[in-house]
Amino acid sequence: MITMLRRLFWLALIGGAGYAGWTAWQRHNAPTPAGPPEWPLLDSTSPPKAAPVAFAETPDTDADESTASGSDGVPWVEPLDGGCPDGYPIKANNNSGIFHMPGGRFYDRTAAERCYARPEDAEADGYRAAKS
């Protein structure tokens, strides 16, 4: 009985080693796919080039600089039809706490919940700038 168990053990050990060698050989000799991948890869090493955005100077008001901004002295306005009105190009998202500037990577995708005239106004309300 013990001799039979020893033979069965050695047979299983040799069979397992043979199977491992066979699968390694198949992986090594597998054909490589030709051509580019089916979906575009994202190149995270270089961000897309965005054109610099120039902001118009806001008119001087009698109110304090920290509370007055924009053309009417209002720090933010509601978006119109999903987009920001003229003079308030910065889109802010309440859920993420991030604001996006024109020319940014995700600016066109962002649904504005608030629109700001200046980045300083969005930062003063607790939003942070988008990383890309």
C-alpha positions as CSV (number, residue, x, y, z in Angstrom):
1,M,0.0,0.0,0.0
2,I,2.8,2.5,0.9
3,T,4.7,1.6,-2.3
4,M,1.6,2.4,-4.3
5,L,1.1,5.8,-2.6
6,R,4.8,6.7,-3.2
7,R,4.4,5.9,-6.9
8,L,1.2,7.9,-7.1
9,F,3.0,10.9,-5.4
10,W,6.0,10.8,-7.8
11,L,3.6,10.4,-10.8
12,A,1.7,13.5,-9.7
13,L,4.9,15.4,-9.1
14,I,6.3,14.6,-12.5
15,G,2.9,15.4,-14.2
16,G,2.7,18.8,-12.4
17,A,6.2,19.7,-13.4
18,G,5.5,18.6,-17.0
19,Y,2.3,20.7,-17.1
20,A,4.1,23.8,-15.7
21,G,6.8,23.5,-18.3
22,W,4.3,23.0,-21.1
23,T,2.3,26.1,-20.2
24,A,5.5,28.2,-19.8
25,W,6.6,27.1,-23.3
26,Q,3.2,28.0,-24.8
27,R,3.3,31.5,-23.2
28,H,6.8,32.0,-24.5
29,N,5.9,31.0,-28.1
30,A,2.5,32.7,-28.2
31,P,2.1,35.0,-31.2
32,T,2.2,38.7,-30.5
33,P,-0.6,40.9,-31.8
34,A,0.2,42.9,-34.8
35,G,-0.7,46.6,-35.1
36,P,-1.8,49.2,-32.6
37,P,-4.3,48.3,-29.8
38,E,-8.0,48.5,-30.5
39,W,-8.5,51.5,-28.2
40,P,-6.3,54.6,-27.9
41,L,-3.9,54.6,-25.0
42,L,-3.7,57.7,-22.8
43,D,-0.3,59.3,-22.7
44,S,-0.1,60.3,-19.0
45,T,3.5,61.6,-19.4
46,S,2.6,64.7,-21.3
47,P,-0.5,66.7,-20.7
48,P,-2.3,68.2,-23.7
49,K,-1.2,71.6,-24.7
50,A,-3.8,74.2,-23.9
51,A,-3.8,77.8,-25.2
52,P,-3.2,80.4,-22.5
53,V,-6.4,82.1,-21.3
54,A,-6.4,85.8,-20.7
55,F,-8.9,87.2,-18.3
56,A,-10.3,90.7,-18.6
57,E,-9.6,93.0,-15.7
58,T,-12.6,93.5,-13.5
59,P,-13.7,97.1,-12.9
60,D,-12.9,98.7,-9.6
61,T,-15.7,98.7,-7.1
62,D,-16.1,100.3,-3.7
63,A,-16.6,96.9,-2.0
64,D,-13.8,94.9,-0.4
65,E,-11.5,93.0,-2.9
66,S,-12.2,89.6,-1.3
67,T,-16.0,89.9,-1.8
68,A,-16.2,91.9,-5.0
69,S,-15.3,90.3,-8.3
70,G,-16.7,89.8,-11.7
71,S,-18.3,92.5,-13.7
72,D,-21.2,93.1,-11.3
73,G,-19.3,92.5,-8.0
74,V,-20.9,89.0,-7.8
75,P,-18.4,86.2,-7.1
76,W,-20.3,83.6,-9.1
77,V,-23.4,83.1,-11.2
78,E,-25.7,80.3,-12.2
79,P,-24.9,78.5,-15.5
80,L,-27.2,79.2,-18.5
81,D,-28.2,76.2,-20.6
82,G,-25.4,74.1,-19.2
83,G,-22.7,76.6,-20.0
84,C,-21.2,79.6,-18.4
85,P,-22.2,83.1,-19.5
86,D,-19.8,85.7,-20.9
87,G,-17.5,87.1,-18.3
88,Y,-17.7,84.0,-16.1
89,P,-15.8,81.3,-18.0
90,I,-14.6,79.2,-15.0
91,K,-16.8,76.1,-14.4
92,A,-17.1,74.8,-10.8
93,N,-18.5,71.4,-9.7
94,N,-20.0,71.1,-6.2
95,N,-19.7,67.3,-5.9
96,S,-15.9,67.2,-6.6
97,G,-15.0,70.7,-5.2
98,I,-12.9,71.3,-8.4
99,F,-13.0,74.2,-10.8
100,H,-12.0,74.0,-14.5
101,M,-10.6,76.8,-16.6
102,P,-11.0,77.2,-20.3
103,G,-8.5,75.2,-22.3
104,G,-8.3,72.6,-19.5
105,R,-8.4,68.8,-20.2
106,F,-11.9,68.3,-18.9
107,Y,-13.4,71.8,-19.4
108,D,-15.7,70.7,-22.2
109,R,-17.0,67.7,-20.3
110,T,-17.7,69.5,-17.0
111,A,-21.3,70.4,-16.3
112,A,-21.0,73.7,-14.5
113,E,-22.9,74.2,-11.2
114,R,-21.4,77.6,-10.6
115,C,-19.5,80.0,-13.0
116,Y,-16.7,82.2,-11.7
117,A,-15.0,85.2,-13.3
118,R,-11.6,84.6,-11.7
119,P,-9.8,81.6,-10.3
120,E,-9.3,83.5,-7.0
121,D,-13.0,83.7,-6.5
122,A,-13.5,79.9,-6.9
123,E,-10.6,79.2,-4.5
124,A,-12.1,81.7,-2.0
125,D,-15.3,79.6,-2.1
126,G,-13.4,76.4,-1.3
127,Y,-12.9,74.9,-4.8
128,R,-9.5,73.8,-5.9
129,A,-8.1,74.0,-9.5
130,A,-8.2,70.9,-11.7
131,K,-4.8,69.2,-12.0
132,S,-5.0,68.9,-15.8
